[in-house]
Amino acid sequence: MSVLSGFPMLAELTDEERSALEAVLESRELDPGSVLFHSTEEADALYFLVEGAITVRNDGQPVADLAPGEVLGALSLVSIGRRECDAVGATRARLLSLTREGYLRLRDDAPALALRLQEAVLRSFAALVRGVVGESRAPTSAAG
């Protein structure tokens, strides 16, 4: 079984597809307090958090704590741009990364898998946007 089977974003991939994807990923270890990436850096890789915890910060303030099974930087595969936040190890962490260059190689070597991965990224982003929009439309109670 692939280590990627624990990632909801990849739930629609087959075991074989997850194993093929895992074969092109690079492993990375991160110590507590070490920076994975800074805001304004070029967004050049997607990260799968396999073990440990990562804190996402905006303007130095924590905005999210990520746990195993979560993904950082997924849009970097389909959109060129800068990071919007910082990501820092909250604990010792192990991640698997797919750089944009690795993704382009995957598109050449396994185009169907690359397309399924791109679809998974876009579905994940769409769900995030729906959640944010839903929260903004939720009724607020007036204190009185």
Wavefront OBJ file of the C-alpha trace (Angstrom):
o trace
v 0.000 0.000 0.000
v 1.296 3.444 -0.920
v 2.027 6.035 1.762
v -0.166 8.320 -0.362
v -3.282 6.255 0.373
v -3.750 8.401 3.503
v -4.276 11.600 1.490
v -7.953 12.459 0.888
v -6.990 14.632 -2.089
v -5.759 11.475 -3.842
v -8.718 9.272 -2.899
v -9.881 8.909 -6.490
v -6.503 7.623 -7.698
v -6.011 3.869 -7.931
v -3.382 2.121 -5.799
v -1.260 1.755 -8.930
v -1.537 5.466 -9.716
v -0.603 6.423 -6.150
v 2.428 4.105 -6.307
v 3.492 5.578 -9.654
v 3.135 9.094 -8.255
v 5.093 8.195 -5.131
v 7.955 6.993 -7.340
v 8.534 10.538 -8.656
v 8.293 12.304 -5.294
v 11.280 13.553 -3.303
v 11.480 13.008 0.445
v 12.205 15.917 2.755
v 12.723 16.097 6.516
v 11.935 19.273 8.449
v 12.970 20.063 12.033
v 10.750 21.977 14.447
v 11.027 25.698 13.705
v 12.610 25.109 10.287
v 11.032 26.937 7.370
v 9.605 24.876 4.529
v 8.889 28.003 2.501
v 8.445 31.761 2.933
v 5.726 33.995 1.569
v 6.709 35.752 -1.657
v 8.986 32.853 -2.715
v 8.179 31.233 -6.022
v 5.636 28.470 -5.499
v 7.494 25.624 -7.161
v 6.391 22.434 -5.402
v 3.475 20.580 -3.901
v 4.117 18.949 -0.498
v 2.411 15.905 1.006
v 2.714 15.930 4.806
v 3.454 12.313 5.754
v 4.499 12.665 9.411
v 4.596 15.471 11.959
v 2.956 18.884 11.894
v 3.388 22.114 9.939
v 2.195 25.565 10.978
v 1.066 27.950 8.249
v 1.601 31.613 9.071
v 0.477 34.849 7.480
v 2.308 38.001 8.573
v 3.878 35.968 11.374
v 0.503 34.884 12.780
v -0.515 31.206 12.755
v -3.494 30.612 10.470
v -3.501 26.805 10.225
v -1.915 23.732 11.746
v -1.532 20.902 9.272
v -1.368 17.204 10.122
v -0.422 14.066 8.188
v -2.634 13.543 5.150
v -2.745 17.226 4.300
v -1.213 18.921 1.267
v 0.583 22.264 0.905
v 1.164 24.211 -2.288
v -0.999 22.133 -4.584
v -1.792 25.034 -6.900
v 1.910 25.442 -7.684
v 1.502 22.613 -10.195
v -1.139 24.405 -12.225
v -0.413 28.076 -11.580
v 2.861 29.980 -11.574
v 3.104 32.528 -8.807
v 4.403 33.375 -5.360
v 3.663 31.775 -2.012
v 1.038 33.618 0.007
v 2.198 32.437 3.435
v 5.023 30.875 5.417
v 5.132 27.174 6.328
v 7.186 26.157 9.381
v 7.769 22.840 11.092
v 5.685 22.671 14.278
v 7.268 19.290 15.043
v 9.760 17.110 13.231
v 8.053 16.431 9.923
v 8.490 14.212 6.887
v 7.124 15.408 3.581
v 7.086 14.185 0.006
v 7.404 16.860 -2.647
v 6.539 17.101 -6.300
v 8.323 19.998 -7.946
v 6.875 21.739 -10.972
v 9.703 20.187 -13.033
v 8.796 16.734 -11.676
v 5.183 17.353 -12.588
v 6.185 18.332 -16.143
v 8.187 15.081 -16.415
v 5.152 13.196 -15.127
v 3.033 14.844 -17.838
v 5.471 13.518 -20.456
v 5.917 10.038 -18.951
v 2.419 9.368 -17.593
v 0.006 11.938 -19.039
v -3.145 10.205 -17.769
v -1.800 10.185 -14.207
v -0.699 13.832 -14.474
v -4.198 14.776 -15.637
v -5.814 12.858 -12.757
v -3.479 14.615 -10.314
v -4.323 18.009 -11.815
v -8.037 17.207 -11.525
v -7.534 16.230 -7.857
v -5.748 19.529 -7.171
v -8.527 21.523 -8.815
v -11.263 19.566 -6.978
v -9.482 20.229 -3.688
v -9.195 23.941 -4.475
v -12.845 24.131 -5.539
v -13.909 22.529 -2.237
v -11.821 25.069 -0.333
v -13.390 27.961 -2.227
v -16.894 26.556 -1.649
v -16.118 26.350 2.075
v -14.911 29.946 2.231
v -17.889 31.207 0.242
v -20.258 29.181 2.416
v -18.746 30.671 5.574
v -19.085 34.201 4.187
v -22.762 33.583 3.428
v -23.559 32.046 6.826
v -25.896 34.166 8.919
v -24.254 35.985 11.793
v -25.945 36.511 15.106
v -26.223 40.032 16.450
v -25.122 40.487 20.025
v -27.543 42.530 21.918
l 1 2 3 4 5 6 7 8 9 10 11 12 13 14 15 16 17 18 19 20 21 22 23 24 25 26 27 28 29 30 31 32 33 34 35 36 37 38 39 40 41 42 43 44 45 46 47 48 49 50 51 52 53 54 55 56 57 58 59 60 61 62 63 64 65 66 67 68 69 70 71 72 73 74 75 76 77 78 79 80 81 82 83 84 85 86 87 88 89 90 91 92 93 94 95 96 97 98 99 100 101 102 103 104 105 106 107 108 109 110 111 112 113 114 115 116 117 118 119 120 121 122 123 124 125 126 127 128 129 130 131 132 133 134 135 136 137 138 139 140 141 142 143 144
